[in-house]
Amino acid sequence: MIELGKRQQLAIVKKVDFGIYLADPEEGADPGEKVLLPGKEVPENAAVGDTIEVYIYRDSKDRMIATTRQTELSVGQVAVLTVKEAGKIGAFLGWALEKDLLLPFKEQTRRVQPGEECLVALYVDKSGRLCTTMKVYHYLRTDSPYKKDDRVEGRVYEISDRFGVFIAVDDCYCALIPRKEPVQGLEPGDRVAARVAEVLEDGKLTLSLREKAYIQMGMDADSLLEMLEKEGGRLPFNDKADPELIREKTGMSKNEFKRAVGSLYKKRLVAIEPDGIRKI
């Protein structure tokens, strides 16, 4: 069976002036489905019966055709491609082949613009054409080599009020920064550096933008001191304030804020008042 959007080994069954015809070698001497490899891509000394690795796609006339060129992705895989233009039915993405890939509006998680890079997966639509989608969650891999506390880099591809920030580590591995994490200012398409907080049983990664607690506590304490100086030496809330207020004002969780305040209090750098914190 010849599969659209994939690399596969096919057998040469016929030579013509403009190329060679290929078929599934398992179909024997009388194959039903054949595909053309244009003459400019035919290897020297190619003979009927030989097998050759090719990629199958559709040309500008919507005919299945083979190529020996390397492509950025196959069906079911993800890659970062550049938007070439926006049309009436979606955007068109450039890749190694002449015919651009369609990114339909319904498969966009946000409207993309020409020149923009976006992470997409390749699939075959109901009409039998190669298309792309920005909804890549189910296409990302869960076999990353990373372990707890490793440093990683990734790309934001979706933000959920319910779950958090979805990240494609190395543009291919499935990861999430949970909703409880402070992630101010992140947008889809942003690149982030993070720490692996946990590797789940299914192989997905939980990430944190913050360091391990004992390191982060010192960083948070320094940040809190700077904040106090900017605010004239006093903050109008303390560690008993509402968690959302603390997160909004400091970017810390309530526990992180309490640890930072406690660290400064032990060093006698701040005084904790009934309605605030004052620098000593």
MIDOSE-1310 file (N, C-alpha, C; in nm, 2 decimals, decimal comma, always signed):
residues 280
miel	+0,08/-0,12/+0,00/+0,00/+0,00/+0,00/+0,09/+0,13/+0,00; +0,06/+0,22/-0,09/+0,13/+0,34/-0,10/+0,07/+0,44/+0,00; +0,15/+0,50/+0,09/+0,09/+0,58/+0,20/+0,13/+0,73/+0,18; +0,03/+0,81/+0,17/+0,05/+0,95/+0,15/+0,12/+1,02/+0,28
gkrq	+0,21/+1,10/+0,25/+0,28/+1,17/+0,36/+0,38/+1,10/+0,45; +0,43/+0,99/+0,39/+0,52/+0,90/+0,46/+0,64/+0,86/+0,37; +0,75/+0,83/+0,43/+0,87/+0,78/+0,36/+0,85/+0,63/+0,36; +0,88/+0,56/+0,25/+0,86/+0,42/+0,24/+0,95/+0,36/+0,12
qlai	+0,97/+0,23/+0,13/+1,05/+0,16/+0,03/+0,95/+0,11/-0,08; +0,97/+0,16/-0,20/+0,89/+0,11/-0,31/+0,97/+0,05/-0,42; +0,91/-0,03/-0,50/+0,98/-0,10/-0,61/+0,96/-0,04/-0,74; +1,07/-0,03/-0,82/+1,05/+0,02/-0,96/+0,99/-0,09/-1,05
vkkv	+0,87/-0,05/-1,10/+0,80/-0,14/-1,19/+0,79/-0,11/-1,33; +0,83/+0,02/-1,36/+0,83/+0,06/-1,50/+0,91/+0,19/-1,52; +0,99/+0,19/-1,63/+1,07/+0,31/-1,67/+1,01/+0,37/-1,79; +1,00/+0,51/-1,78/+0,94/+0,59/-1,90/+1,04/+0,70/-1,92
dfgi	+1,01/+0,78/-2,03/+1,10/+0,89/-2,06/+1,11/+1,00/-1,95; +1,00/+1,01/-1,88/+0,99/+1,12/-1,78/+1,00/+1,08/-1,64; +1,05/+0,95/-1,62/+1,07/+0,91/-1,48/+1,05/+0,76/-1,47; +1,02/+0,71/-1,35/+0,99/+0,57/-1,32/+0,87/+0,56/-1,24
ylad	+0,80/+0,45/-1,26/+0,68/+0,42/-1,18/+0,72/+0,33/-1,06; +0,66/+0,36/-0,95/+0,69/+0,28/-0,83/+0,56/+0,21/-0,77; +0,58/+0,10/-0,70/+0,47/+0,03/-0,64/+0,51/-0,04/-0,52; +0,41/-0,08/-0,44/+0,44/-0,16/-0,32/+0,50/-0,29/-0,36
peeg	+0,63/-0,32/-0,31/+0,69/-0,45/-0,35/+0,61/-0,57/-0,31; +0,53/-0,56/-0,21/+0,45/-0,68/-0,17/+0,34/-0,71/-0,26; +0,31/-0,62/-0,36/+0,20/-0,65/-0,45/+0,25/-0,74/-0,57; +0,38/-0,77/-0,58/+0,43/-0,86/-0,68/+0,44/-0,79/-0,82
adpg	+0,43/-0,88/-0,92/+0,45/-0,84/-1,06/+0,33/-0,76/-1,12; +0,22/-0,76/-1,06/+0,10/-0,70/-1,11/+0,04/-0,60/-1,01; +0,11/-0,49/-0,98/+0,06/-0,40/-0,88/-0,06/-0,32/-0,92; -0,15/-0,29/-0,83/-0,27/-0,21/-0,87/-0,24/-0,06/-0,86
ekvl	-0,17/-0,01/-0,76/-0,14/+0,13/-0,74/+0,00/+0,16/-0,78; +0,02/+0,26/-0,86/+0,16/+0,30/-0,90/+0,17/+0,46/-0,88; +0,29/+0,50/-0,85/+0,32/+0,64/-0,83/+0,45/+0,68/-0,91; +0,45/+0,80/-0,96/+0,56/+0,85/-1,05/+0,67/+0,91/-0,96
lpgk	+0,79/+0,88/-0,99/+0,91/+0,95/-0,94/+0,97/+1,02/-1,06; +0,96/+1,16/-1,07/+1,00/+1,23/-1,19/+1,15/+1,20/-1,23; +1,18/+1,21/-1,36/+1,31/+1,18/-1,41/+1,42/+1,25/-1,34; +1,41/+1,38/-1,30/+1,52/+1,45/-1,24/+1,56/+1,40/-1,11
evpe	+1,48/+1,31/-1,05/+1,51/+1,25/-0,92/+1,55/+1,11/-0,92; +1,54/+1,05/-1,04/+1,57/+0,90/-1,06/+1,72/+0,88/-1,04; +1,76/+0,79/-0,95/+1,91/+0,76/-0,94/+1,97/+0,70/-1,07; +2,09/+0,72/-1,09/+2,16/+0,66/-1,20/+2,16/+0,51/-1,19
naav	+2,15/+0,44/-1,30/+2,15/+0,30/-1,31/+2,03/+0,23/-1,24; +1,92/+0,31/-1,21/+1,80/+0,25/-1,15/+1,74/+0,15/-1,25; +1,70/+0,03/-1,20/+1,65/-0,07/-1,29/+1,52/-0,13/-1,23; +1,44/-0,18/-1,32/+1,31/-0,24/-1,28/+1,34/-0,35/-1,18
gdti	+1,27/-0,35/-1,07/+1,29/-0,45/-0,97/+1,37/-0,40/-0,85; +1,44/-0,29/-0,87/+1,51/-0,22/-0,76/+1,41/-0,16/-0,66; +1,45/-0,14/-0,54/+1,37/-0,07/-0,44/+1,44/+0,06/-0,41; +1,36/+0,16/-0,38/+1,41/+0,30/-0,35/+1,32/+0,36/-0,24
evyi	+1,38/+0,44/-0,15/+1,31/+0,51/-0,05/+1,26/+0,64/-0,10; +1,13/+0,67/-0,09/+1,08/+0,79/-0,14/+0,97/+0,84/-0,04; +0,94/+0,97/-0,05/+0,83/+1,04/+0,02/+0,71/+1,06/-0,07; +0,59/+1,03/-0,03/+0,47/+1,05/-0,11/+0,39/+1,17/-0,07
yrds	+0,36/+1,26/-0,18/+0,28/+1,37/-0,15/+0,19/+1,40/-0,27; +0,12/+1,51/-0,27/+0,04/+1,54/-0,39/+0,10/+1,67/-0,46; +0,10/+1,67/-0,59/+0,16/+1,78/-0,66/+0,05/+1,89/-0,68; +0,08/+1,99/-0,76/-0,01/+2,11/-0,78/-0,14/+2,07/-0,85
kdrm	-0,14/+1,95/-0,91/-0,26/+1,91/-0,98/-0,33/+1,80/-0,90; -0,29/+1,79/-0,77/-0,35/+1,70/-0,67/-0,33/+1,55/-0,71; -0,22/+1,52/-0,78/-0,18/+1,38/-0,81/-0,08/+1,33/-0,71; -0,09/+1,21/-0,67/+0,01/+1,15/-0,58/+0,14/+1,14/-0,66
iatt	+0,25/+1,18/-0,60/+0,38/+1,18/-0,67/+0,49/+1,14/-0,56; +0,60/+1,09/-0,61/+0,71/+1,05/-0,51/+0,83/+1,15/-0,53; +0,90/+1,16/-0,42/+1,02/+1,24/-0,42/+1,13/+1,17/-0,34; +1,26/+1,19/-0,37/+1,36/+1,14/-0,29/+1,41/+1,24/-0,19
rqte	+1,36/+1,37/-0,20/+1,40/+1,47/-0,11/+1,36/+1,45/+0,03; +1,44/+1,50/+0,12/+1,41/+1,49/+0,26/+1,31/+1,60/+0,30; +1,21/+1,56/+0,38/+1,11/+1,66/+0,42/+1,11/+1,68/+0,57; +1,05/+1,79/+0,62/+1,06/+1,82/+0,76/+0,98/+1,73/+0,85
lsvg	+0,87/+1,67/+0,79/+0,78/+1,59/+0,87/+0,70/+1,49/+0,79; +0,66/+1,38/+0,85/+0,57/+1,28/+0,79/+0,44/+1,29/+0,87; +0,34/+1,22/+0,82/+0,21/+1,22/+0,89/+0,23/+1,17/+1,03; +0,17/+1,24/+1,12/+0,18/+1,20/+1,27/+0,29/+1,27/+1,34
qvav	+0,38/+1,34/+1,27/+0,50/+1,40/+1,33/+0,47/+1,55/+1,34; +0,56/+1,62/+1,42/+0,55/+1,76/+1,44/+0,68/+1,83/+1,39; +0,67/+1,96/+1,35/+0,78/+2,03/+1,31/+0,75/+2,18/+1,32; +0,85/+2,27/+1,32/+0,83/+2,41/+1,32/+0,84/+2,46/+1,17
ltvk	+0,73/+2,52/+1,12/+0,73/+2,56/+0,98/+0,70/+2,71/+0,98; +0,74/+2,78/+0,87/+0,71/+2,92/+0,86/+0,59/+2,95/+0,77; +0,51/+3,04/+0,81/+0,39/+3,09/+0,74/+0,44/+3,17/+0,62; +0,40/+3,13/+0,50/+0,43/+3,20/+0,37/+0,33/+3,30/+0,34
eagk	+0,20/+3,26/+0,35/+0,09/+3,36/+0,32/-0,04/+3,31/+0,39; -0,13/+3,41/+0,40/-0,26/+3,38/+0,46/-0,36/+3,39/+0,35; -0,45/+3,29/+0,34/-0,55/+3,29/+0,23/-0,69/+3,29/+0,29; -0,79/+3,26/+0,20/-0,93/+3,26/+0,24/-0,97/+3,14/+0,33
igaf	-0,90/+3,03/+0,31/-0,93/+2,91/+0,39/-0,84/+2,88/+0,50; -0,73/+2,95/+0,51/-0,63/+2,93/+0,61/-0,50/+2,99/+0,57; -0,39/+2,94/+0,64/-0,25/+2,99/+0,60/-0,18/+2,88/+0,53; -0,08/+2,92/+0,46/+0,00/+2,82/+0,38/+0,15/+2,83/+0,43
lgwa	+0,20/+2,71/+0,46/+0,33/+2,69/+0,53/+0,43/+2,64/+0,43; +0,55/+2,70/+0,43/+0,65/+2,65/+0,34/+0,73/+2,53/+0,40; +0,77/+2,44/+0,31/+0,85/+2,33/+0,36/+0,94/+2,29/+0,24; +1,00/+2,17/+0,24/+1,10/+2,13/+0,15/+1,04/+2,11/+0,01
lekd	+0,91/+2,09/-0,01/+0,85/+2,06/-0,14/+0,79/+2,18/-0,20; +0,76/+2,18/-0,33/+0,71/+2,30/-0,40/+0,57/+2,34/-0,35; +0,48/+2,24/-0,33/+0,35/+2,27/-0,29/+0,34/+2,30/-0,14; +0,30/+2,42/-0,11/+0,29/+2,46/+0,04/+0,18/+2,38/+0,11
lllp	+0,20/+2,37/+0,24/+0,10/+2,30/+0,32/+0,00/+2,39/+0,38; -0,13/+2,34/+0,37/-0,24/+2,42/+0,42/-0,25/+2,40/+0,57; -0,27/+2,52/+0,64/-0,30/+2,52/+0,78/-0,44/+2,58/+0,79; -0,55/+2,50/+0,79/-0,69/+2,55/+0,79/-0,72/+2,64/+0,91
fkeq	-0,81/+2,74/+0,89/-0,84/+2,82/+1,01/-0,89/+2,74/+1,13; -0,97/+2,63/+1,10/-1,02/+2,55/+1,21/-0,91/+2,48/+1,29; -0,79/+2,47/+1,23/-0,68/+2,40/+1,29/-0,58/+2,49/+1,36; -0,61/+2,62/+1,35/-0,53/+2,72/+1,42/-0,58/+2,75/+1,56
trrv	-0,49/+2,75/+1,65/-0,52/+2,78/+1,79/-0,52/+2,93/+1,81; -0,46/+3,01/+1,71/-0,46/+3,15/+1,71/-0,43/+3,19/+1,56; -0,47/+3,31/+1,52/-0,45/+3,35/+1,38/-0,30/+3,37/+1,36; -0,24/+3,31/+1,26/-0,10/+3,33/+1,23/-0,08/+3,43/+1,12
qpge	+0,04/+3,48/+1,11/+0,07/+3,59/+1,01/+0,19/+3,54/+0,93; +0,20/+3,59/+0,80/+0,32/+3,56/+0,72/+0,45/+3,59/+0,79; +0,55/+3,50/+0,77/+0,68/+3,52/+0,84/+0,69/+3,46/+0,97; +0,57/+3,42/+1,03/+0,57/+3,37/+1,17/+0,60/+3,22/+1,17
eclv	+0,68/+3,18/+1,27/+0,70/+3,03/+1,29/+0,59/+2,97/+1,37; +0,55/+2,85/+1,34/+0,45/+2,78/+1,42/+0,48/+2,63/+1,43; +0,45/+2,58/+1,54/+0,46/+2,43/+1,56/+0,34/+2,36/+1,51; +0,35/+2,27/+1,42/+0,24/+2,20/+1,36/+0,26/+2,05/+1,35
alyv	+0,15/+1,98/+1,34/+0,16/+1,83/+1,31/+0,10/+1,81/+1,17; +0,14/+1,71/+1,10/+0,09/+1,67/+0,97/-0,01/+1,56/+0,97; -0,12/+1,58/+0,90/-0,23/+1,48/+0,89/-0,29/+1,47/+0,76; -0,36/+1,37/+0,72/-0,44/+1,36/+0,60/-0,58/+1,39/+0,62
dksg	-0,64/+1,50/+0,55/-0,77/+1,54/+0,58/-0,87/+1,44/+0,51; -1,00/+1,47/+0,52/-1,11/+1,39/+0,47/-1,10/+1,38/+0,32; -1,04/+1,48/+0,25/-1,03/+1,48/+0,11/-0,91/+1,41/+0,06; -0,83/+1,35/+0,15/-0,71/+1,28/+0,11/-0,59/+1,37/+0,08
rlct	-0,59/+1,49/+0,14/-0,48/+1,59/+0,12/-0,40/+1,61/+0,24; -0,28/+1,64/+0,23/-0,19/+1,67/+0,34/-0,22/+1,80/+0,40; -0,25/+1,81/+0,53/-0,28/+1,94/+0,60/-0,20/+1,94/+0,73; -0,20/+2,06/+0,79/-0,13/+2,07/+0,92/-0,23/+2,12/+1,02
tmkv	-0,20/+2,10/+1,15/-0,28/+2,15/+1,26/-0,18/+2,20/+1,37; -0,23/+2,31/+1,44/-0,16/+2,36/+1,55/-0,20/+2,29/+1,68; -0,30/+2,20/+1,67/-0,35/+2,13/+1,79/-0,26/+2,00/+1,80; -0,14/+2,02/+1,86/-0,04/+1,92/+1,85/-0,03/+1,83/+1,97
yhyl	-0,12/+1,85/+2,07/-0,11/+1,77/+2,20/-0,10/+1,62/+2,18; -0,18/+1,57/+2,09/-0,19/+1,42/+2,08/-0,08/+1,37/+1,98; +0,00/+1,46/+1,92/+0,11/+1,42/+1,83/+0,24/+1,42/+1,90; +0,25/+1,49/+2,02/+0,38/+1,50/+2,08/+0,43/+1,37/+2,15
rtds	+0,56/+1,35/+2,15/+0,61/+1,23/+2,20/+0,62/+1,23/+2,36; +0,62/+1,11/+2,41/+0,63/+1,09/+2,56/+0,74/+1,01/+2,60; +0,85/+1,00/+2,51/+0,96/+0,92/+2,54/+1,09/+1,00/+2,55; +1,08/+1,12/+2,62/+1,19/+1,21/+2,63/+1,30/+1,14/+2,71
pykk	+1,42/+1,19/+2,69/+1,54/+1,14/+2,77/+1,55/+1,21/+2,91; +1,47/+1,30/+2,94/+1,49/+1,39/+3,05/+1,44/+1,33/+3,18; +1,50/+1,37/+3,29/+1,46/+1,32/+3,43/+1,44/+1,44/+3,52; +1,39/+1,42/+3,64/+1,36/+1,52/+3,73/+1,49/+1,61/+3,76
ddrv	+1,46/+1,74/+3,76/+1,56/+1,85/+3,78/+1,65/+1,88/+3,66; +1,63/+1,81/+3,55/+1,70/+1,85/+3,42/+1,65/+1,98/+3,38; +1,74/+2,06/+3,31/+1,70/+2,18/+3,25/+1,66/+2,15/+3,10; +1,55/+2,21/+3,06/+1,50/+2,19/+2,92/+1,46/+2,32/+2,86
egrv	+1,44/+2,32/+2,73/+1,39/+2,43/+2,66/+1,27/+2,39/+2,57; +1,18/+2,47/+2,55/+1,06/+2,43/+2,48/+0,98/+2,55/+2,42; +0,87/+2,52/+2,35/+0,79/+2,63/+2,29/+0,65/+2,62/+2,34; +0,60/+2,73/+2,38/+0,46/+2,74/+2,43/+0,37/+2,72/+2,30
yeis	+0,27/+2,62/+2,31/+0,18/+2,60/+2,20/+0,04/+2,62/+2,23; +0,01/+2,62/+2,36/-0,13/+2,65/+2,41/-0,13/+2,69/+2,55; -0,23/+2,78/+2,59/-0,25/+2,82/+2,73/-0,39/+2,79/+2,77; -0,41/+2,72/+2,88/-0,54/+2,68/+2,93/-0,56/+2,73/+3,07
drfg	-0,67/+2,80/+3,08/-0,71/+2,85/+3,22/-0,73/+2,74/+3,32; -0,77/+2,62/+3,27/-0,79/+2,51/+3,35/-0,67/+2,43/+3,39; -0,58/+2,41/+3,29/-0,46/+2,32/+3,31/-0,33/+2,39/+3,33; -0,31/+2,50/+3,26/-0,18/+2,57/+3,26/-0,13/+2,60/+3,13
vfia	+0,01/+2,60/+3,12/+0,07/+2,63/+2,99/+0,13/+2,50/+2,93; +0,09/+2,47/+2,81/+0,14/+2,35/+2,74/+0,26/+2,39/+2,66; +0,36/+2,30/+2,68/+0,50/+2,32/+2,62/+0,54/+2,20/+2,54; +0,60/+2,23/+2,42/+0,66/+2,12/+2,34/+0,81/+2,13/+2,37
vddc	+0,86/+2,05/+2,45/+1,00/+2,05/+2,48/+1,08/+2,00/+2,36; +1,18/+2,07/+2,32/+1,26/+2,04/+2,20/+1,17/+2,03/+2,08; +1,06/+2,10/+2,09/+0,96/+2,10/+1,98/+0,90/+1,96/+1,95; +0,91/+1,87/+2,04/+0,86/+1,74/+2,01/+0,81/+1,66/+2,13
ycal	+0,85/+1,69/+2,26/+0,81/+1,62/+2,37/+0,70/+1,69/+2,45; +0,60/+1,61/+2,50/+0,48/+1,67/+2,57/+0,51/+1,71/+2,71; +0,48/+1,84/+2,74/+0,51/+1,89/+2,88/+0,40/+2,00/+2,91; +0,39/+2,02/+3,05/+0,30/+2,12/+3,10/+0,36/+2,19/+3,22
iprk	+0,34/+2,32/+3,22/+0,36/+2,40/+3,34/+0,23/+2,42/+3,40; +0,21/+2,36/+3,52/+0,07/+2,36/+3,58/+0,02/+2,50/+3,61; -0,11/+2,50/+3,62/-0,18/+2,63/+3,65/-0,13/+2,70/+3,77; -0,09/+2,62/+3,87/-0,05/+2,68/+4,00/+0,08/+2,75/+3,99
epvq	+0,16/+2,73/+3,89/+0,29/+2,80/+3,87/+0,27/+2,94/+3,82; +0,35/+3,03/+3,87/+0,34/+3,17/+3,82/+0,40/+3,18/+3,68; +0,33/+3,22/+3,58/+0,38/+3,22/+3,44/+0,34/+3,35/+3,38; +0,37/+3,46/+3,44/+0,32/+3,59/+3,39/+0,38/+3,62/+3,25
glep	+0,30/+3,67/+3,16/+0,35/+3,72/+3,03/+0,37/+3,62/+2,92; +0,36/+3,49/+2,95/+0,38/+3,39/+2,84/+0,27/+3,39/+2,74; +0,31/+3,37/+2,61/+0,21/+3,37/+2,50/+0,25/+3,25/+2,41; +0,15/+3,20/+2,34/+0,18/+3,09/+2,24/+0,29/+3,13/+2,14
gdrv	+0,38/+3,04/+2,12/+0,49/+3,07/+2,03/+0,62/+3,11/+2,11; +0,61/+3,15/+2,24/+0,72/+3,19/+2,31/+0,81/+3,07/+2,34; +0,94/+3,10/+2,34/+1,04/+3,00/+2,39/+1,07/+3,01/+2,54; +1,08/+2,90/+2,61/+1,10/+2,91/+2,75/+1,21/+2,81/+2,79
aarv	+1,28/+2,84/+2,90/+1,37/+2,75/+2,96/+1,31/+2,72/+3,10; +1,31/+2,59/+3,13/+1,24/+2,54/+3,25/+1,32/+2,42/+3,31; +1,27/+2,39/+3,43/+1,32/+2,27/+3,50/+1,22/+2,16/+3,50; +1,26/+2,04/+3,49/+1,17/+1,92/+3,50/+1,14/+1,90/+3,64
aevl	+1,01/+1,93/+3,68/+0,97/+1,91/+3,82/+0,93/+1,76/+3,84; +0,88/+1,70/+3,74/+0,83/+1,56/+3,75/+0,82/+1,49/+3,62; +0,85/+1,36/+3,61/+0,83/+1,28/+3,49/+0,71/+1,19/+3,53; +0,60/+1,21/+3,46/+0,48/+1,13/+3,50/+0,49/+0,99/+3,45
edgk	+0,40/+0,90/+3,49/+0,41/+0,76/+3,46/+0,39/+0,74/+3,31; +0,32/+0,82/+3,24/+0,29/+0,81/+3,10/+0,40/+0,88/+3,02; +0,51/+0,93/+3,08/+0,62/+0,99/+3,01/+0,61/+1,14/+2,99; +0,49/+1,20/+3,02/+0,48/+1,34/+3,00/+0,56/+1,41/+3,11
ltls	+0,60/+1,54/+3,08/+0,68/+1,61/+3,17/+0,60/+1,72/+3,24; +0,62/+1,74/+3,37/+0,57/+1,85/+3,44/+0,69/+1,95/+3,46; +0,67/+2,07/+3,42/+0,78/+2,17/+3,42/+0,76/+2,28/+3,53; +0,86/+2,34/+3,56/+0,86/+2,46/+3,65/+0,96/+2,56/+3,60
lrek	+0,91/+2,69/+3,60/+1,00/+2,80/+3,57/+1,09/+2,84/+3,69; +1,06/+2,78/+3,80/+1,13/+2,82/+3,93/+1,23/+2,71/+3,96; +1,33/+2,75/+4,04/+1,43/+2,66/+4,09/+1,38/+2,57/+4,20; +1,46/+2,48/+4,24/+1,43/+2,39/+4,36/+1,41/+2,49/+4,48
ayiq	+1,33/+2,44/+4,58/+1,28/+2,53/+4,68/+1,39/+2,60/+4,76; +1,50/+2,53/+4,79/+1,60/+2,59/+4,88/+1,68/+2,70/+4,80; +1,69/+2,68/+4,66/+1,75/+2,78/+4,58/+1,66/+2,90/+4,56; +1,53/+2,86/+4,53/+1,43/+2,96/+4,49/+1,40/+3,05/+4,61
mgmd	+1,41/+3,00/+4,73/+1,38/+3,08/+4,85/+1,47/+3,20/+4,86; +1,60/+3,18/+4,83/+1,70/+3,29/+4,84/+1,67/+3,39/+4,73; +1,64/+3,34/+4,61/+1,60/+3,43/+4,50/+1,48/+3,51/+4,52; +1,38/+3,44/+4,58/+1,25/+3,51/+4,62/+1,28/+3,62/+4,73
adsl	+1,36/+3,58/+4,82/+1,39/+3,68/+4,93/+1,46/+3,80/+4,87; +1,55/+3,79/+4,78/+1,62/+3,90/+4,72/+1,52/+3,98/+4,64; +1,43/+3,91/+4,57/+1,33/+3,98/+4,49/+1,23/+4,06/+4,58; +1,20/+4,00/+4,69/+1,11/+4,07/+4,79/+1,18/+4,20/+4,85
leml	+1,31/+4,19/+4,87/+1,38/+4,31/+4,92/+1,38/+4,42/+4,82; +1,40/+4,38/+4,69/+1,40/+4,48/+4,59/+1,26/+4,55/+4,58; +1,16/+4,47/+4,59/+1,02/+4,52/+4,59/+0,99/+4,61/+4,70; +1,04/+4,58/+4,82/+1,02/+4,67/+4,93/+1,09/+4,80/+4,91
ekeg	+1,21/+4,80/+4,85/+1,28/+4,92/+4,83/+1,21/+5,01/+4,73; +1,15/+4,95/+4,62/+1,08/+5,02/+4,52/+0,95/+5,08/+4,58; +0,89/+5,01/+4,68/+0,76/+5,06/+4,74/+0,78/+5,15/+4,86; +0,90/+5,20/+4,88/+0,93/+5,29/+4,99/+0,95/+5,22/+5,12
grlp	+0,98/+5,09/+5,12/+1,02/+5,02/+5,24/+0,90/+4,94/+5,31; +0,78/+4,94/+5,24/+0,67/+4,87/+5,31/+0,58/+4,82/+5,20; +0,52/+4,70/+5,23/+0,42/+4,64/+5,14/+0,29/+4,63/+5,23; +0,18/+4,67/+5,17/+0,05/+4,67/+5,25/-0,02/+4,54/+5,26
fndk	+0,06/+4,43/+5,27/+0,00/+4,29/+5,29/+0,11/+4,21/+5,34; +0,08/+4,10/+5,41/+0,18/+4,01/+5,47/+0,14/+3,86/+5,42; +0,21/+3,77/+5,49/+0,19/+3,63/+5,44/+0,05/+3,57/+5,48; -0,03/+3,64/+5,54/-0,17/+3,60/+5,57/-0,27/+3,65/+5,46
adpe	-0,22/+3,72/+5,36/-0,30/+3,78/+5,26/-0,36/+3,67/+5,17; -0,46/+3,70/+5,09/-0,52/+3,61/+4,99/-0,41/+3,56/+4,89; -0,41/+3,43/+4,86/-0,31/+3,38/+4,77/-0,31/+3,45/+4,63; -0,43/+3,48/+4,58/-0,44/+3,55/+4,45/-0,37/+3,69/+4,46
lire	-0,39/+3,76/+4,57/-0,33/+3,89/+4,58/-0,18/+3,88/+4,58; -0,13/+3,78/+4,66/+0,01/+3,76/+4,67/+0,07/+3,73/+4,53; +0,00/+3,64/+4,46/+0,05/+3,60/+4,32/+0,05/+3,72/+4,23; -0,06/+3,80/+4,24/-0,07/+3,92/+4,15/+0,04/+4,02/+4,18
ktgm	+0,07/+4,04/+4,30/+0,16/+4,15/+4,34/+0,31/+4,10/+4,33; +0,34/+3,97/+4,36/+0,48/+3,93/+4,37/+0,52/+3,82/+4,26; +0,42/+3,76/+4,20/+0,45/+3,65/+4,11/+0,48/+3,52/+4,19; +0,46/+3,51/+4,32/+0,49/+3,39/+4,40/+0,37/+3,33/+4,45
skne	+0,38/+3,20/+4,47/+0,27/+3,13/+4,54/+0,27/+3,18/+4,69; +0,16/+3,15/+4,76/+0,16/+3,19/+4,90/+0,27/+3,12/+4,98; +0,29/+2,99/+4,96/+0,40/+2,92/+5,03/+0,54/+2,98/+5,00; +0,56/+3,01/+4,87/+0,69/+3,07/+4,83/+0,71/+3,21/+4,90
fkra	+0,60/+3,28/+4,90/+0,60/+3,41/+4,97/+0,63/+3,40/+5,12; +0,57/+3,31/+5,18/+0,59/+3,28/+5,33/+0,73/+3,24/+5,35; +0,79/+3,16/+5,27/+0,93/+3,12/+5,29/+1,02/+3,24/+5,27; +1,00/+3,32/+5,17/+1,08/+3,44/+5,15/+1,07/+3,54/+5,26
vgsl	+0,95/+3,56/+5,31/+0,93/+3,65/+5,42/+1,00/+3,59/+5,55; +0,98/+3,46/+5,57/+1,05/+3,40/+5,69/+1,20/+3,41/+5,68; +1,25/+3,39/+5,56/+1,40/+3,40/+5,55/+1,45/+3,54/+5,58; +1,38/+3,65/+5,54/+1,42/+3,78/+5,57/+1,39/+3,82/+5,71
ykkr	+1,29/+3,76/+5,77/+1,26/+3,79/+5,91/+1,37/+3,73/+6,00; +1,41/+3,61/+5,97/+1,52/+3,54/+6,05/+1,65/+3,62/+6,04; +1,67/+3,69/+5,93/+1,79/+3,77/+5,91/+1,77/+3,91/+5,97; +1,65/+3,94/+6,03/+1,62/+4,07/+6,08/+1,62/+4,18/+5,98
lvai	+1,58/+4,15/+5,86/+1,58/+4,25/+5,75/+1,44/+4,31/+5,74; +1,34/+4,24/+5,79/+1,20/+4,29/+5,78/+1,13/+4,27/+5,91; +1,02/+4,35/+5,93/+0,93/+4,33/+6,04/+0,80/+4,30/+5,99; +0,73/+4,20/+6,05/+0,59/+4,16/+6,00/+0,49/+4,23/+6,09
epdg	+0,41/+4,31/+6,02/+0,31/+4,39/+6,09/+0,17/+4,33/+6,07; +0,07/+4,37/+6,14/-0,07/+4,32/+6,13/-0,12/+4,33/+5,99; -0,08/+4,44/+5,92/-0,14/+4,46/+5,78/-0,03/+4,48/+5,68; +0,09/+4,43/+5,70/+0,19/+4,45/+5,60/+0,33/+4,40/+5,64
irki	+0,43/+4,43/+5,56/+0,57/+4,40/+5,59/+0,65/+4,52/+5,57; +0,74/+4,55/+5,67/+0,82/+4,67/+5,67/+0,97/+4,63/+5,67; +1,04/+4,70/+5,58/+1,19/+4,68/+5,58/+1,25/+4,75/+5,70; +1,34/+4,67/+5,77/+1,41/+4,73/+5,88/+1,54/+4,80/+5,84
